[in-house]
Amino acid sequence: MTSEIAYKVDTPHPREERVNLLGLSPAKLEQFFAELGEKRFRVSQVLKWIHQRGVTDFERMTDLSRSLRTKLAEIAEVRPPELVSDHLSEDGTRKWLVRTDGGDCVEMVLIPEQGRGTLCVSSQIGCSLDCSFCATGKQGFSRNLSAAEIIGQVWVALDSFQAFGPRPDRPVTNVVMMGMGEPLMNFDNVVDAMNLMMDDCAYGLSKRRVTLSTAGVVPQLDRLGDVTDVSLAISLHAPNNELRDELVPINRKYPLEQLIESAGNYLAKLPDTHRKVTVEYTLIGGVNDRPEHARQLAQLMKALPCKINLIPFNPFPNAGYERVSGNALYRFRDILTRAGHTVTVRTTRGDDIAAACGQLAGKFNDRTRRKARHEARYRRQEEQEQPVKMVGMEG
């Protein structure tokens, strides 16, 4: 049975401008304390209070001097996003809706498995791209999330489980930047948030347990290996430029050849020579699921160290696409496997609460008016498909 826990959240009021320490990376927090004339060891103290103990009240940070606590209360704050609703799926998947500064809401999802919990985190309010099969893209775009709003999703998830402090059954073991938005279009804030995810004084996740997924913003991907070594996933979804231009419009600017070369260059910068890129491929019924597409994909990925993750398309209202059939899905997988590729099939989770891959939408004001344009187009299509009623022929 699907359950929902709802919380009443007041409309945000204008607030005095304070530094939100929740989103400061270790380097930026060190700079913050240096400007206050404080020693470097304050960084690890405050990081542990915020991210490991879940404390937002400076008065409770008892290993800080009273004068520093008073000063921090005057100029800073620890403010996570506000929890609006909490949905639990029949299969154990959990989805949260959180309110950001300005009132817009974004979603994040936790997928629990045996000994593992993967949190899918959003990086933008909406998405600046417009992939044709993604519910988020159809909702339009408002703005980038701040680093505090990104890492705040991890904080809210742990707080929901009351899971701060040392726990052997940690509910969040992995984080994937695969929620709402294109992470590389919000480069600096995403990098700061991922640094906090991996810092030993914050969440202490390994580089193999933090994954950034991109649809192919090549210039930013070329920068990524200079500042981090997190795991990389590329949202491919088509094996040739003609089809990918239709499904993933950014391909018209950065075609497949550039994206694959850039992904290979990212791997080459990593000190671990055994790392692979995860290739995400959403299978859409009758669109990109034919045997010739599988053979093209097998050839395209031949030179890139990778593993291929096949994702059955998850329908949403007015999507215009259908779920892939089981026969087509496993035929596609078998062609790739016979070509020598490592292939996994993603199990659909949380679709009863619209938490499956591609279904996240949130609630926000669309500055691009993309949502209104899509809805108008669907209305026109429905009107054209209505049967014509002939005078005198009513039955």
Buried (B, 14 or more C-beta within 10 A) or exposed (E): EEEEEEEEBEEEEEEEEBBBBBBBBBEBBBEBBEEEEBEEEBBBBBBBBBBBEBBBEBEEBEEBEEEBBEBBEEEBBBBBBBBBBBBBBEBEBBBBBBBBBEBBBBBBBBBBEEEEBBBBBBBBBBBBBBBBBBBBBBBBBBBBBBBBBBBBBBBBBBBBBEBBEEEEEBBBBBBBBBBBBBBBBBBEBBBBBBBBBBBEBBBEBEBEBBBBBBBBBBEBBBBBBEEBBBBBBBBBBBBBEEBBBBBBBBBEEBBBEBBBBBBBBBBEEBEEEEBEBBBBBBBBBEBBBBEEBBBBBBEBBEEBBBBBBBBBBBBBEBBBBEBBBEEBBBBBBEBBBEBEBEBEBBEBBBBBBBBBBBBBBBBBEBEBEBBEBBEEEBEEEEEEEEEEEEEEEEE
